[in-house]
Amino acid sequence: MARQDLKILTTVSFYIAMVTIISLPICFFLLSTTAGNSLAPLVKSIVSIAFLISLAGIPVSTLSMFSKENLAKRIFALTVNVLPISLVLYGFLMEFIDEFFRSAP
């Protein structure tokens, strides 16, 4: 692929990042404010779909770093697409540290 053709990948990864950054905070807010849990299955499925789309956007964002598109747009897309998996890994790391490095009772 020529560097000019990689603009398509940049656009796709940018739209994936926009979906992720818009849908995840709204869904988490809805999950925290719904009282009857009537929206919980729908919102959880939207969160999981946005997370999986974000995971698919990581290789696309990495390939789009070689295009001649705006650098800020490329870095924004890569950062936002990596953010959900980095938060999950951070949670696992903190849980591991809490479990194994806590002082004995």
C-alpha positions, 0 to 999 in steps of 0.5 A: 500500500502506498502512503497515500492509501493509508489515509483510509486506515487513519480515517477508520481508526479515527472513527473507531476511536471516536465511537470508543471515546463517546460510547464508553463514558455514556454507557458507564454513566447509564450503568451507574444511574439506572435504578431498576437494572432494566438497561443493564444487559443492553448497556453491557453489550454496548460496552463489550462491543465498543471494547472489542471494536477498540481492540480491532482498532489497535492494529489499524491505528498502528498501520495508520501511523505510516500514512501522511495524514495529520499527526495529531489525528493519528496519535489521538486514534492510537491513544484512544484505541489502546486506552481500554485494554490498558485500563483492563491491564492496569486493573489486573496489575493492581489486583495482583499487587494487592493480593500478593504484596499485602501484609499478612493478617 
